Amino acid sequence: MSFENTIENRKSPCVNVDPVISGSQPECPNTPVPLTPLVTGAVAKIPVVLAELTVQINMDSIIKLPEPAYEIKNIKKRVKLTQCLLLQDTNVLFIRGFVRKNIDYTTRTCSNEEGFCGDIRHCTIDVPFNCTTPVDFNGTPPLVPPLNSSEEFQYFNVEDDLGPDFADKDALLSGDFSEFNQISTEFFTERPYCELVSSRIVEFDEFIGRKKPDHKIEIPFEERFFTEIEEKMVVFLTLKLLQKRQVAIPPAAPLRHDK
């Protein structure tokens, strides 16, 4: 085989890909499998709902765009939590996170008195928030972890050789100072945690410092550009506060067979 043929073989694809053919798929049959649940009762460790609440977070911020914009086309928002912590032995919930915003806006490339053209750009930013809120537990408060403990103990010791200042029958009765004995106890309790159920955002955005371009630039008379946005948001977060607990599950009631 020549060197040219070897190079040509390397360039040619080794796998031929057929065009994708789409269409409806036939129904896949299935056979139900009988369940074998535990009906004699059990003790299970499962998440227990301590509380479910809707938190209102008020936000006010200034967003600076990297270039002049003439219009906002769309703003997509996503809520992300980074902390949801129940402080031990209190009902205070610490919440921290941010709203990720993807802003689509228009720019100017060319224009005249009848209209202007440009690109649609985007800018993605994270608007942080943090707050605390009191929690009303749904009849099941969180399990308070026991306190760790550390205790010392010692053994009785008799020492006969006390030296020349003591009689032969004298003895030192005390604890044994030649050793150190301790019992340390630690408890590892499940920490309460949060689940984000839903979020709702009510938003008002206002363009700050709108200006008309330089008089040398021909542009429709009503167009103005801006680089800053003042946003006001009210974020409603529905949270579920849970903790893994041991729960007694009673035996299942026997099935009734009606005649």
GIWO-V663196 format. One record per residue. PSI is psi as a letter, one per 30 degrees, with the letter a starting at -180 (none if undefined). Layout:
# GIWO-V663196
psi->PSI
psi->PSI
This chain:
# GIWO-V663196
psi->k
psi->l
psi->e
psi->e
psi->e
psi->e
psi->e
psi->e
psi->e
psi->e
psi->f
psi->k
psi->k
psi->f
psi->k
psi->k
psi->k
psi->l
psi->k
psi->k
psi->j
psi->l
psi->l
psi->k
psi->k
psi->l
psi->k
psi->j
psi->l
psi->l
psi->j
psi->k
psi->k
psi->k
psi->l
psi->i
psi->l
psi->j
psi->f
psi->g
psi->l
psi->l
psi->j
psi->l
psi->j
psi->l
psi->k
psi->k
psi->j
psi->e
psi->l
psi->k
psi->l
psi->j
psi->k
psi->k
psi->k
psi->k
psi->k
psi->k
psi->l
psi->k
psi->k
psi->k
psi->l
psi->f
psi->l
psi->k
psi->l
psi->f
psi->k
psi->k
psi->e
psi->l
psi->j
psi->k
psi->k
psi->k
psi->k
psi->k
psi->k
psi->f
psi->k
psi->j
psi->k
psi->k
psi->k
psi->k
psi->g
psi->l
psi->g
psi->k
psi->k
psi->k
psi->k
psi->k
psi->a
psi->l
psi->j
psi->k
psi->k
psi->j
psi->k
psi->k
psi->l
psi->k
psi->l
psi->k
psi->e
psi->l
psi->l
psi->a
psi->f
psi->f
psi->l
psi->l
psi->l
psi->a
psi->l
psi->j
psi->l
psi->l
psi->k
psi->k
psi->l
psi->k
psi->j
psi->l
psi->l
psi->k
psi->l
psi->l
psi->k
psi->k
psi->k
psi->j
psi->k
psi->h
psi->f
psi->j
psi->l
psi->l
psi->k
psi->k
psi->k
psi->l
psi->k
psi->l
psi->l
psi->k
psi->k
psi->k
psi->l
psi->l
psi->l
psi->k
psi->k
psi->k
psi->k
psi->e
psi->j
psi->f
psi->l
psi->f
psi->f
psi->l
psi->l
psi->f
psi->f
psi->k
psi->k
psi->j
psi->j
psi->a
psi->l
psi->j
psi->f
psi->g
psi->l
psi->k
psi->k
psi->k
psi->j
psi->k
psi->k
psi->k
psi->k
psi->j
psi->k
psi->k
psi->k
psi->k
psi->l
psi->l
psi->k
psi->j
psi->e
psi->l
psi->k
psi->k
psi->k
psi->k
psi->k
psi->j
psi->k
psi->k
psi->k
psi->k
psi->h
psi->k
psi->l
psi->k
psi->l
psi->k
psi->f
psi->f
psi->k
psi->k
psi->l
psi->k
psi->f
psi->f
psi->k
psi->l
psi->l
psi->l
psi->f
psi->k
psi->k
psi->j
psi->k
psi->k
psi->k
psi->j
psi->k
psi->j
psi->k
psi->j
psi->k
psi->k
psi->k
psi->l
psi->k
psi->k
psi->l
psi->k
psi->k
psi->k
psi->j
psi->l
psi->k
psi->k
psi->k
psi->k
psi->k
psi->k
psi->j
psi->k
psi->none
